[in-house]
Amino acid sequence: MATHAAHTRNTGEQPRMRLDDHLPVDHRLNRVYRIGAGLIGAFLIVFGILGLIDHIGFFNTGGDTVTGLNTNGALSVLSICIGLLLLVGMVIGGNFASTLNMVLGVLFLLNGFLFLGLLDTSSNFLAFKIQNVFFSFIVGLLLMTFGMYGRVGSSLPHDNPYWRARHPEADEQEWRAHEVGTPPANRALRGTRDAHRPQTE
């Protein structure tokens, strides 16, 4: 009786779920967040290192290019810092990597719009050209897609950790039923039949 009461009390509290507590390391969502952050982070680090190796001036606004993108020392250092941050997100994974991807994705998009307006001006301190603007838009959209995968949508499955975190009032039996593929109504009907079945002992 005491055990049953304690179980009921803990179930009623409905603590807010953390993604890291409910996703195994090899969960599909976790892999998406980590792969997305790792691939883009690695490219940004390589891009930044190649820019520094070429000894481009820190705020040089000339036509120095690396992997088809215009760059200078400031952009190279910034790329390395962002790339390292994404690699940290890849190592941590889970909710942190997802949120980090979304935040940096939005920042890349805003950066693209900002420097689109600064092209061919003296304020273009990162030496952006139109190809850099397109690259910033593409990376921003990719990062946002990686970060929002399985997290944002109107038709998330009920065993999704984000859906469960947003619906703490949902019956545990409901999402467990979705998890095993059995409709909740059938499970409830089965439980009613079991309750009325005569005991043999």
Secondary structure, DSSP 8 states (H G I E B T S, - for coil): -HHHHHHHHHHHH-----HHHH--TT-HHHHHHHHHHHHHHHHHHHHHHHHHHTT--TT--S--EETTEE--HHHHHHHHHHHHHHHHHHHH-HHHHHHHHHHHHHHHHHHHHHHHHHTTSTT-TT---HHHHHHHHHHHHHHHHHHHTTTS-S---TT-HHHHHH-TTS-HHHHHHHHHT--HHHHHHHHHHHHHS----
